Amino acid sequence: MRALLPAVDAPAGLVLGTAGEPDPRPDQVLVDVRHISLNYGELHFLSRLPAGAVPGWDASGVVVRAAANGQGPAVGTRVLTYGAGFGAWAERRAVSLDELAVVPDSVDLAQAAALPVAGVTALRALRAAGPLLGRRVLVTGASGGVGRFAVQLAARAGAEVVASVGSPERGAGLEALGAGQVVAGLDGITRPVDVVLDAVGGAQLVAAFGLLAPEGVLVSYGCASGEPSVFPPYSTVGPGKSLVSFRIGDRLGADMATLLRLVEERRLTVDTGWRGPWEKAAEAAEALLGRRLLGKAVLDVTAA
């Protein structure tokens, strides 16, 4: 089958080649992949994959072989899938039953493909921060895939949302998604916040931690800056502020179903900043890594 594979000398480190067919376990379905989405993390660590490994976490498609254990969706069911063990960027993938969700008929499969890592990260990171009703929530990196979902989910939970972006241009559309204030960097934030979702790391994480109100919590889910976070002496000593490290974890099926329901009900918007055939994967990857996209990059898996 065809697949996107790591290639050190290729543009963006990706090449469209061939890989072996997946061999599903009894608790897995085989999916004919129609759309995939790209995430900053999987692109950033491509070079760490073993030779021949198929990258990719997020894919949507159609079940072509049901699970041998008799459970899960039937052949022909449209599904959204995730795999921490990668394997999404191929014509077919084997998926465990707790890492998939059925896509409602009214939801476009390409839209669905953008949800797993970015959407579930936003959902679970906000849960890690505790109740949001009536609280001020600062979302850094708000123009990206996770950030745009986090702004919406926090606003729908009753929070007052402050969206931080890298430049004024990257703040486009965030107020319509629920942000009460959009700032470049942290300029213009004059009152403390109760929650921070941080994707940037480095000096901005330290500054954002300083903006927390007593008993506030900062959830760190990324480090796009690639820089260390150096705290001044005694800056972490005080009235119970918390810094929480976050990883998405596994068994995303139920949370993906929640996000799909919100999309179906038009209570969650999927912003796609780039879409095209997977033959142009390098173009999409370079745009994502270069911070030139607002929202997600989605690739259509085309026939040979």
Sequence and secondary structure as in RCSB ss.txt:
>XXXX:A:sequence
MRALLPAVDAPAGLVLGTAGEPDPRPDQVLVDVRHISLNYGELHFLSRLPAGAVPGWDASGVVVRAAANGQGPAV
GTRVLTYGAGFGAWAERRAVSLDELAVVPDSVDLAQAAALPVAGVTALRALRAAGPLLGRRVLVTGASGGVGRFA
VQLAARAGAEVVASVGSPERGAGLEALGAGQVVAGLDGITRPVDVVLDAVGGAQLVAAFGLLAPEGVLVSYGCAS
GEPSVFPPYSTVGPGKSLVSFRIGDRLGADMATLLRLVEERRLTVDTGWRGPWEKAAEAAEALLGRRLLGKAVLD
VTAA
>XXXX:A:secstr
 EEEEE TTSGGGEEEEE       TTEEEEEEEEEEE HHHHHTGGGS TT    SEEEEEEEE  TTS S  T
T EEEEE TT   SBSEEEEEGGGEEE  TTS HHHHHTSHHHHHHHHHHHHHT   TT EEEESSTTSHHHHHH
HHHHHHTT EEEEEESSGGGGTTHHHHTEEEEEETTTT  S EEEEEES  HHHHHHHHHTEEEEEEEEE   TT
       TTTT SSS EEEE    S  HHHHHHHHHHHHTTSS   EEEEEEGGGHHHHHHHHHTT  SSEEEEE
    
